[in-house]
Amino acid sequence: MAIIRFKAIEESLHHKPVKYDPPAGLISEYFGMNVFDKKKMQKYLSTEAFNHVMEAIDKGSRIDRKIADQVASGMKAWAIENGATHYTHWFQPLTEGTAEKHDTFIDFKEDGEVIESFSGKLLVQQEPDASSFPSGGIRNTFEARGYTAWDPSSPAFIVGKTLSIPTIFVSYTGEALDHKTPLLKALYAIDKAAVDVCQYFDKDVTKVISTLGWEQEYFLVDEALYQARPDLILTGRTLMGHASAKDQQLEDHYFSSIPERVTAFINEFEIEAYKLGIPVKTRHNEVAPNQFECAPIFEECNLAVDHNVLLMDLMKKVAKHHNFAVLHHEKPFNEINGSGKHCNWSLATNTGVNLLSPGKNPKSNLQFLTFLVNIIKAVYKHADLLRASVTSAGNAHRLGANEAPPAIISVFIGSQLTKMLGQLEKKVSSKKMTPDEKTELKLNIIKVPQILLDNTDRNRTSPFAFTGNKFEFRAVGSSANPAAAMIALNTAVAEQLVEFKKDVDKLINKGVKKDEAIFQIIRQYSIEAKPILFEGNNYSEEWKKEAEKRGLKNITNPVEALDYYLTEKSKKLFTSFDVMSERELEARTHVRWESYTKKIQIESRVLGDLVLNHIVPTAVRYQSELIESAKGLREIFSEKEFKEIASGRLELIREISEHTSYIKAKVNEMIEARKAANKIEDVREKAMAYATKVFPYLNDIRYHVDKLEFIVDDEYWPLPKYRELLFTR
């Protein structure tokens, strides 16, 4: 095994940047070349078909069979012209990846001749096997039928030689088995609720879209070293590894020049992303060694989610061309920063207005303040649900560490907006404003600047921070499908906007003027939601104590965090907007409990295998060499001289014995704890057993393995070390 390690190190030292010839011309000239976008639809579809597709995208209307046949014919013609030989319904099951089943375009004519064929029926709906995907009990193994259905709002695209058609995925009985179905419903809910509120300010607003700009963090590891680390291959993270003498403490990696080999990788995946219409804008080195980040221009939320999961898959494929492995795990390396997926979220109208950007007059600024306060209230009301939406086994390592937001959900809005809400609370009476109050408040509203970016420092410790014209949900994990967080956030805000409109209309019906009614309600909401606002250091112990006083929960156990999907409050939220039924909520919560259990189970098995079959034998082999060396010294020197000369070796022999004995005992205990947990039938109870009974052994055993790594001869150690994994060039 040690030989494999040194061969991997040697191989990694000889990698050179791979030459990749980009398409000629400007990015704008090939951007979206592999996407069946609006421009291509106009070329390949009839006017009738094109208008129907646009109406389906803008209004959610159904496309009938005749039009579907026309769309399928045009889509097939475009795809074949661009080298496609297969097609697939591309969907996002309740796993961390995507799914696809490829079929060729060929079919038989009546005379037996083979032709390329693709009908509207095949475009609109297919029936993949639903029994082997996670369903949380909705589907049994013998109940295999499920349906994928075309999502026209996300354009089809070509990867390799396959036409990929974004779809939803539902069971035979209609329940959602994917991320996209409830996301589309949540986006519809917030569109309707936000439009109704916008009508107070602008009658021309007929559509509001939720926008998302994600920031994807990731690690790169040399492929040869990666293949020599079974824990990285099987779990996505290092289950052992002594800290490197140098890692991120000098803060010299963040925003430094990107290594040439890494640049070659980034150049290729960015170009391939541009061809797929993914508007990647930013690239830079992150805080930890070998950690990087990319971020796109904001897009409509559904499309942004599709692009994110598509890009993560694309990055893994391209990385192999450059002898890299991409790590999306939230905490692949101990004691250095992990990776997140900061989700920058806002709302935009069909009139071109960002509802979280201050305007040029009191009316537009009152609209801005209305949406700001309602979002704060929604986060306050559903903080526990938002916490649940970002829960995973990987993110449990990251949240709460001094690198990422804590497990306590709070909102940061900056000093200027905090001051403004304070003025609102003080100056607006609970019943009716005086003329002086109206004048003073409107003058303050006028003073809201259009750009708030420089009026307050960014609070990087906040899980939900206002950053100028958007909110940044920083708690989402790197490996996560961002749909889960977006479903929770958009539905929560939709509910709050509906409540706001009802409250304002009640006052208006009682004779209160519209602006005054709005002021009174946002004042009430601002006071009610005040406990969620925090401007300080979210990492501090003082904040944990203060949060507890405010009634904010610090949910560190990932199994317990998922409970908040199943509260009466959450059930009412999702069912009232038809985003998810109670059965669907229960099913996907069960899926996530099962996922947690299986991941800890896999980590436990991998760790047990590595330490018993590789680490302990290696340590014992080195110990045997020390013992033989000590015996030789005893033969040469007197007893007194021997004790002086061999004391260090004897101490090492003793330390190795202590560590290996402890490790073997704890691995056996861990196996027994796992066996006991596996006998539990209840999904949640089993997950809790893995969280509280099995998981603690991972860190306990790791501590002693890392001690062995530090004292065993480097030539014996079987696994690539942190100093090798983190500083590959």
RACOR-V579060 format. One line per field, one symbol per residue. ss: DSSP state (A for helix, B for strand, O for the rest). A space follows every 10 residues. Layout:
ss: ???
This chain:
ss: OAAAAAAAAA AAAOOOOOOO OOOOOOAAAA OOOOBOOAAA AAAAOOAAAA AAAAAAAAAO OOOOAAAAAA AAAAAAAAAA AOOOOBBBBB BOBOOOOOBO OOBBOBBBOO OOOBBBOOOA AAAABBOOBO OOOOOOOOOO OOOOBBBBBB OOOOOOBBBO OBBBBBBBBB BOOOOBOBOA AAAAAAAAAA AAAAAAAAOO OOOOOOOBBB BBBBBBBBBB BBAAAAAOOA AAAAAOOOOO OOOOOOOOOO OOOOOOOOOA AAAAAAAAAA AAAAAOOOOB BBBBBOOOOO BBBBBBOOBB AAAAAAAAAA AAAAAAAAAA AOOBBBBOOO OOOOOOOOOB BBBBBBBBBO OOOBOOOOOO OAAAAAAAAA AAAAAAAAAA AOAAAAAAAO OOOOAAAAOO OOOOOOOOOO BBOOAAAAAA AAAAAAAOOO OOOOAAAAAA AAAAAAOOOO OOOOOOOOOO OOOBBBOOOO BBBOOOBOOO OOAAAAAAAA AAAAAAAAAA AAAAAAAAAO OOOAAAAAAA AAAAAAAAOA AABOOOOOOO AAAAAAAAAA OOOOOOOAAA AAAAAOOAAA AAAAAAOOOO OAAAAAAAAA AAAAAAAAAA AAAAAAAAAA AAAAAAAAAA AAAAAAAAAA AAAAAAOOAA AAAAAOAAAA AAAAAAAAAA AAAAAAAAAA AAAAAAAAOO OOAAAAAAAA AAAAAAAAAA AAAAAAAAAA AOOOOOOOOO OAAAAOOOO
